[in-house]
Amino acid sequence: MEGNPYQKMLDIMKNEAKSIQKTWLRVGEVVKVDPLTIRIAETEQSGNHLWINEQIQNEHKETVSFVGTGSLTGQLNGNRTTFSMDEEIPDERIRVQGENVLKNCLRVGDKVLTLSEDDQIFYVLCKVVRA
């Protein structure tokens, strides 16, 4: 066998690695809420450079429903929720539906996990906190 077989194996691995598309997970910090601006790797990203998870967008609405007996009172996730009763249901079961509006999900200083393939477009996956 001619040459260094380890060098040949390393060269093959390097060539294979070049063909693999790289993706980067990074933690960013919210520096402005409106318009949303996030500092990622010492650069500020906003506008068309950000795609955000719908569930952490400001004013995100979720429809919630509960089925049970008795009564239901309280708040959902600390947010004011409006409930409406369905018409009479057999077996004295209660069906409640409402809409939960999540406001101010992201605040200045919050940390978010982002994903990027090219450092041009960043996908904001979720808010993260220290354990």
Secondary structure, DSSP 8 states (H G I E B T S, - for coil): --S-HHHHHHHHHHHHHHHS---EEEEEEEEETTTTEEEETTEEEEGGGEEE-GGGSTTEEEEEEEEESS---S-BTTB-EEEEE-S--GGG-EEEEEEEEE---S-TT-EEEEEESSSSSEEEEEEE---
